[in-house]
Amino acid sequence: MENEPLIDDALKSELSGLYRAQGRHYHNLAHIEAMLALAGDYRRLLADPEAIEAAIWFHDAVYDSKAKDNEAQSAALAEKKLAGRAAPSRLDRISAMIVATATHQVPPFDDATATQDASLFLDMDLSILGAAPDAFDAYERAVRREYHWVEEPMWRAGRSTVLKSFLARPHIFHTQEFRQRFEPQARENIARSLAALANG
């Protein structure tokens, strides 16, 4: 049970199909690949890199911009597909990390290494906020296309609320590594986006 990989090629292929679905302009395979690359960059800091890889692959597996429970559904899919491949406690950790992408608050683990892994995982998911301005702007346009059904005034209000909630935090990123690498640029990007949303 513990010897086979958590995510094998068959599962990657199945999940890749979900990420290639029509209407996914940001929450697609490119987003997963970007996070996997970051997991590689910070592998030395991860206690359970394979669990992080699994959480990355599954965290947006279910994505419907009109639904409110994508993260819970994605976690349920992970639990179903990974059953028997990992100890229940490890599956619980993976599931908790996926659910945490709804709020980007670190789950209350008892274990310091699990907390550290979850912090890095959530920071990887938000790293786009601290991307170069053109990449960040492309991300904002892609998310807007995923919510094309939302009328413009509602979109501006809703998106502004989300972005302001990140700026209101003492730190956008949970870990020192990501704060150093992405925080200043993320704050600039978000401020610029808020100004554009306000000015129409």
N, C-alpha and C positions, 0 to 999 in steps of 0.2 A: 504493500500500500504506500509506504513512505518513499519507495525507491523510484516509482514512476514520476515523471514530471507533473507538476500541477496543471500546467498548460502545455498540451502536446500539439503536434502539427494539425491534427484533425480538429481540435477545439479552436485553434487559431484560425483555421480556414472557415469554420462555422461562424465564429464571431466576426471575422472580416466581412462576411456576407451581410451581417446586420449593420456594420458601420458603413457599408457601401450603399445603403438604402437611399432612395430618392428623398430629397428634402433635407438631407444632412449636409449643411454647408460648413459648419465648424465642428460639430460633434461627430467626426468621421474618422477614418483610418489615419489621416495625417495627424490628428490630435493624439491618438494612441501612440503613434510612432514617435512623436515629439516627447511624450512622457516616458516612453521606454528608453529613449536616448538620455534623458535626464537621470533615470534610474541607473543607467550605466555610468554616468558621470559621478554619481554619489554612492555607488555600490559599496564602497569601503565603509560607509556610515550606516548601512542597513543591516539589521540583525537577521532579517529573513527576506532576502532579496526576491526569492521565488514567490512569496506571498504578496509582495508589492507588485510584482509582475502580474500576478493573477488579478489583483485589485484593479490595476490599470486596464487590463483587457476587459474586465466586466463592468467597470464603473458607469459607462454610458451605453451599455449594451442595449438597454431598453430606453428609447428616447422619442418622446412624443411631446412637442412643444405645447400641446393643449392639456397635457396631463400634469397632475400635481405629485405623482408618486413614482416618477421614473427611477429615482435612486433606490427606493424600497423594492421595486420590481426588478431592477438590475441585481440587487443583493440576493433576492430570492432565486433568480436564475443562476447566480454563482453557486449558491448553496446546493441547488439541484444538480448542476453539471459537475461540481467538484466533490460531491458526496462520494465517500470511499477512497478519495485520493489524498485526503489530509485528515489529521486528527480533528475531532469536533471543536476543540479549543482554537485550533488554527483557522478552521472555517469560520468560526464566530468572529475572530479578529478581522479576517478578510471582509466579511459581511458588514461589520461595524464601520470599517474604513470606507466602504462603498456608500453606505447610508450617510456618513459624515460629509460627503461631497454636496449634500443638500444645503448645509449651513456653513461648511468649512470651519467648524469647531472640532477640535481634537476630541475623539471619544474618551470617556473616563476609564482608561485601562488601569489595572493595578500594577502593571509591569512597565518599568521605565523604558525598556527596549521597545516594547510595543507602542508606547507613547511616542518615542522618537521616530519609529518607522512611519506611524500614522501622520506625524507632523511633516515629515519629508514628502510623503505621498500627497498630502493636501497642498503643500507648496508647489509640487510638480504640476498639479492640476491648475493652479492659479498663475503659473509662471508666464503665461501669455500676457498677463496684465503688465509685466515688466519688460515686454519685448521691445525691439526697436519700433519707433513711431509708425513706420509704414506697415509693419507686421501687425501691430496693435490695431491700427485703423482697418486693416483687412479683416481682422477678427471681429471688430464691431459691426462691419458691414455683413459678415457671414452670419452672425447671430441675428441681426435684423431680418435677414432672408429666412431664417428658420422660424421667425415670428411674423412672417409676412401678413398673416391674417389679423394681426393686432392693428387697430387704427392708429395713425400717427400721434395724436395727442396722448392716447393711452400708453403708447410705446415710450414716448419721451418721459412721461411721468414715472412709469414702472422702471425703465432702465436707469433713470436718474436716482431713484430710491436705492436700487441695487448698488450702483457705483458709490453713492454717498455712504452706504453702510460700510464699504471697504475703507474709504478715507477716514471714517470716524474711529476706526480701530487704532489702538496705540501702534500696532504693527499689522500690516497686511499679511506678512509671511510669519510662520511660526518659528522657523529655524534661523539661526545666525547666518548660515551659509546662503540661504535664499534672500535674506534681508540685504546682505552685502551686495549680492549679485543683481537683484531685481527691484528692491524697494524704491529707491529714488526715482527710477524711470517709471515704475508703476504709478507713483503718485502724480508725476507729470502727465502721463498718458490719461489717467482718469480725470484729472482736472481739465485737460483739453477736451475730453469727450463730454464732460458735464457742460462746459461752456458751449459746445456745438449743439447739444440737446436743448439748452436754454434759449439759444439764439435762433433755432430753427434753420 
